């Protein structure tokens, strides 16, 4: 269990560093290059959450999904196993959709108005995620 907690704590620290790097400026005021940087940070944020979910699944002896839809399936598994609340799973599905878009799109295809809600809510979402994970008995 110690190994699990150390890995999760390391991910929390990486996510906190990532979130602290997000700009306070509205995304519409950023250059294309700066917007691409924010997109990469949001992508990293969600990847960190996935890494924690994988650790929790391992600790609870829940199979980690595989295959082409494993990202979506991991999030759904976290909801089905009561690791995350249904409301948080719904919120995180927006970050998952962005992660998928960012992984397969060109940086010049980013739209600040679509990213702004993710940017604005990331810290709140992370706090809710930590509360849900912290409430688990592992």
C-alpha positions in Angstrom: 0.0 0.0 0.0 2.9 2.4 0.7 4.0 2.1 -3.0 0.4 3.0 -4.1 0.3 6.1 -1.9 3.7 7.2 -3.0 2.8 6.9 -6.7 -0.5 8.7 -6.2 1.3 11.5 -4.3 3.9 11.9 -7.0 1.1 12.2 -9.6 -0.7 14.8 -7.4 2.5 16.8 -7.2 3.0 16.7 -11.0 -0.6 17.7 -11.5 -0.2 20.6 -9.1 2.9 21.8 -11.0 0.9 21.5 -14.3 -2.1 23.5 -13.0 0.2 26.2 -11.5 1.6 26.7 -15.0 -1.8 27.5 -16.5 -2.1 31.2 -17.3 -4.5 33.5 -15.5 -5.0 35.4 -18.8 -8.2 34.6 -20.8 -7.3 32.1 -23.5 -8.6 34.4 -26.3 -5.7 36.8 -25.5 -3.0 34.2 -26.1 -1.0 33.6 -29.2 -1.4 30.3 -31.1 1.8 29.1 -29.6 0.7 30.0 -26.0 -2.7 28.3 -26.7 -0.9 25.2 -27.8 1.1 25.2 -24.6 -2.2 25.5 -22.5 -3.6 22.6 -24.6 -0.6 20.5 -23.7 -1.0 21.3 -20.0 -4.7 20.4 -20.1 -3.7 17.1 -21.8 -1.1 16.5 -19.1 -3.6 17.2 -16.4 -6.0 14.6 -17.6 -3.2 12.1 -18.2 -2.2 12.5 -14.6 -5.7 11.8 -13.4 -5.8 8.7 -15.6 -2.5 7.6 -14.0 -4.0 7.9 -10.5 -7.1 6.0 -11.6 -4.9 3.2 -12.8 -3.1 3.1 -9.5 -6.5 3.0 -7.6 -7.8 0.2 -9.8 -4.6 -1.8 -9.1 -4.9 -1.2 -5.4 -8.6 -2.3 -5.5 -7.8 -5.2 -7.8 -10.0 -3.9 -10.5 -9.0 -4.8 -14.1 -7.6 -1.8 -16.0 -9.3 -1.6 -19.3 -7.4 -2.3 -22.5 -8.1 -1.9 -26.2 -8.7 1.1 -28.3 -11.3 2.6 -26.0 -9.4 2.1 -22.7 -9.3 5.8 -21.9 -13.1 6.0 -21.9 -13.5 2.6 -20.3 -11.2 3.6 -17.5 -13.3 6.6 -16.7 -16.5 4.6 -16.8 -15.0 1.9 -14.6 -14.1 4.5 -12.0 -17.7 5.6 -12.0 -19.1 2.1 -11.9 -16.7 1.1 -9.0 -17.7 4.2 -7.0 -14.1 5.5 -7.2 -15.5 8.8 -8.6 -18.9 10.3 -8.4 -21.2 10.2 -11.4 -21.1 14.0 -11.5 -17.3 14.0 -11.6 -17.2 11.3 -14.3 -19.5 13.5 -16.4 -17.2 16.5 -15.9 -14.1 14.5 -16.6 -15.6 13.2 -19.8 -15.1 16.7 -21.2 -11.4 16.6 -20.4 -11.3 13.1 -21.9 -12.8 14.4 -25.1 -10.3 17.2 -25.2 -7.4 14.8 -24.6 -8.6 12.7 -27.6 -9.0 15.8 -29.8 -5.6 17.2 -28.8 -3.9 13.9 -29.5 -5.2 13.7 -33.0 -5.5 17.4 -34.1 -3.1 20.0 -35.2 -2.2 22.7 -32.7 -3.5 25.4 -35.1 -7.0 23.8 -34.9 -7.4 24.8 -31.2 -10.2 27.2 -30.3 -9.8 29.2 -27.2 -13.5 29.5 -26.6 -13.9 25.7 -26.5 -10.9 25.3 -24.2 -11.7 28.1 -21.8 -14.3 26.2 -19.7 -11.7 23.4 -19.2 -9.0 25.9 -18.3 -11.3 27.8 -15.9 -12.5 24.6 -14.0 -9.3 22.5 -13.9 -8.4 23.4 -10.3 -11.9 22.9 -9.1 -12.1 19.5 -10.9 -8.8 18.5 -9.4 -10.0 19.3 -5.9 -13.1 17.3 -6.4 -11.1 14.4 -7.8 -8.8 14.4 -4.8 -11.7 14.4 -2.4 -13.3 11.4 -4.2 -10.0 9.5 -4.2 -9.2 10.5 -0.6 -12.6 9.1 0.5 -11.6 5.6 -0.6 -10.7 2.9 1.9 -7.5 1.5 0.3 
